[in-house]
Amino acid sequence: MKLLPNPSLTLFPFFTPYTSKHIFRPIKVSVSVQTPPPDFDFRNDIASESRAAIAKTYPELLDLADNGTLILVQKQSFGPVPAWRKEFVEPEAIWLVGTSHISPESASIVERVVRTVKPDNVAVELCRSRKVQFFIQTKFGFREI
């Protein structure tokens, strides 16, 4: 058996896809979504339309609109449905309720809006730390509650 002179310095040639030189070509990107103008003030423009719509439909929720907790986005604000999504039916309105984490006050605000509006669907967005609270640890791992 023939020994190599110094095994720690012996290099074996091998190929990896990342060792070759990459050629980057600029790509042309087109975006169909128009950005708002630079002077667009989201809070004032959307909030005033939202408050007016809430005053017409559910005036009992105006206090939540006034303090910024409740925003109503109506269908005419969405724009046209793309041709490739004709089967998609947009909701007439999207009610956004902004609360900070889970507290009795936040829960009562959400309950109040849901009982008043009676929406077809409700979606909840939770931060990662709050999502964990919906699972309990068992002897065999975590289980959804």
C-alpha positions as CSV (number, residue, x, y, z in Angstrom):
1,M,0.0,0.0,0.0
2,K,1.4,3.4,-1.0
3,L,1.1,6.2,1.5
4,L,0.4,9.8,0.5
5,P,3.3,12.2,1.4
6,N,1.2,14.4,3.7
7,P,-2.5,13.5,3.9
8,S,-3.5,16.8,5.5
9,L,-2.3,18.7,2.5
10,T,-3.7,16.4,-0.2
11,L,-6.6,17.9,-2.0
12,F,-9.1,15.9,-4.1
13,P,-10.7,17.8,-6.9
14,F,-14.5,17.9,-6.6
15,F,-17.2,19.9,-8.3
16,T,-19.8,22.0,-6.6
17,P,-22.3,24.1,-8.5
18,Y,-21.2,27.1,-6.5
19,T,-17.6,27.1,-7.5
20,S,-18.2,28.2,-11.1
21,K,-18.4,31.8,-11.9
22,H,-22.0,33.2,-12.0
23,I,-23.2,35.5,-14.7
24,F,-25.8,37.9,-13.6
25,R,-28.1,39.5,-16.1
26,P,-30.4,42.3,-15.2
27,I,-34.1,41.3,-15.4
28,K,-36.9,43.5,-16.4
29,V,-39.6,43.6,-13.8
30,S,-43.1,45.1,-14.4
31,V,-45.5,45.7,-11.5
32,S,-49.2,46.0,-12.1
33,V,-49.9,47.6,-8.7
34,Q,-49.7,51.3,-8.7
35,T,-48.1,52.8,-5.6
36,P,-49.8,55.7,-3.9
37,P,-48.5,59.2,-4.6
38,P,-45.8,60.5,-2.2
39,D,-48.1,62.9,-0.5
40,F,-50.7,60.2,0.3
41,D,-51.6,60.3,4.0
42,F,-53.0,56.8,4.7
43,R,-54.3,57.6,8.2
44,N,-56.2,60.7,7.2
45,D,-57.5,59.6,3.8
46,I,-58.6,56.1,4.7
47,A,-59.7,57.0,8.3
48,S,-62.1,59.7,7.1
49,E,-63.8,57.5,4.5
50,S,-63.9,54.7,7.0
51,R,-65.4,56.8,9.7
52,A,-68.1,58.2,7.3
53,A,-69.0,54.6,6.3
54,I,-69.2,53.4,9.9
55,A,-71.4,56.3,10.8
56,K,-73.9,55.3,8.1
57,T,-73.9,51.5,8.8
58,Y,-73.0,51.0,12.5
59,P,-73.0,54.4,14.4
60,E,-72.7,52.5,17.7
61,L,-69.1,51.6,16.7
62,L,-68.0,55.2,16.0
63,D,-66.0,55.4,19.3
64,L,-63.8,52.6,18.0
65,A,-63.3,54.4,14.6
66,D,-62.5,57.7,16.4
67,N,-59.7,56.1,18.5
68,G,-58.2,54.2,15.5
69,T,-59.2,50.7,16.7
70,L,-61.7,50.1,13.8
71,I,-61.2,50.7,10.1
72,L,-63.7,49.8,7.4
73,V,-62.4,49.2,3.9
74,Q,-65.2,49.0,1.3
75,K,-65.3,47.0,-1.9
76,Q,-65.0,50.1,-4.2
77,S,-61.6,50.7,-2.6
78,F,-60.2,47.4,-3.8
79,G,-60.1,48.1,-7.5
80,P,-61.0,45.7,-10.3
81,V,-60.6,41.9,-10.0
82,P,-57.8,40.7,-12.3
83,A,-58.8,38.8,-15.4
84,W,-57.1,35.7,-14.2
85,R,-59.2,35.7,-11.0
86,K,-62.7,36.2,-12.3
87,E,-64.0,33.4,-10.1
88,F,-62.9,35.3,-7.0
89,V,-65.7,37.1,-5.3
90,E,-64.5,40.0,-3.2
91,P,-66.1,40.8,0.1
92,E,-68.3,43.9,0.2
93,A,-66.4,45.2,3.2
94,I,-63.4,44.3,5.3
95,W,-63.5,45.4,9.0
96,L,-60.1,45.7,10.5
97,V,-59.9,45.6,14.3
98,G,-56.6,46.6,15.8
99,T,-55.9,45.5,19.3
100,S,-52.7,44.9,21.2
101,H,-52.2,41.3,22.2
102,I,-54.7,39.5,24.4
103,S,-56.4,41.4,27.1
104,P,-59.9,41.4,28.5
105,E,-60.4,44.9,26.9
106,S,-59.1,43.7,23.5
107,A,-61.4,40.6,23.6
108,S,-64.4,42.7,24.5
109,I,-63.7,45.1,21.6
110,V,-63.4,42.2,19.1
111,E,-66.6,40.6,20.5
112,R,-68.4,43.9,20.3
113,V,-67.5,44.4,16.6
114,V,-68.3,40.7,15.7
115,R,-71.7,40.8,17.4
116,T,-72.6,44.1,15.8
117,V,-71.4,43.5,12.3
118,K,-72.1,39.8,12.1
119,P,-69.5,39.1,9.4
120,D,-69.4,36.1,7.2
121,N,-65.8,35.4,8.0
122,V,-63.4,36.3,10.8
123,A,-59.6,36.1,10.5
124,V,-57.3,36.5,13.4
125,E,-53.6,37.4,13.0
126,L,-51.5,36.6,16.0
127,C,-47.9,37.2,16.8
128,R,-45.8,34.1,17.3
129,S,-45.7,34.5,21.1
130,R,-49.5,34.6,21.2
131,K,-50.0,31.8,18.8
132,V,-48.2,29.5,21.2
133,Q,-51.0,30.1,23.8
134,F,-53.4,28.1,21.5
135,F,-51.4,24.9,22.1
136,I,-51.0,22.9,25.2
137,Q,-48.1,20.7,26.1
138,T,-48.9,17.0,26.6
139,K,-46.8,14.0,27.5
140,F,-46.3,13.3,23.8
141,G,-45.8,16.9,22.5
142,F,-48.0,19.8,21.7
143,R,-51.7,19.6,20.9
144,E,-54.0,22.3,19.6
145,I,-56.7,23.4,22.0
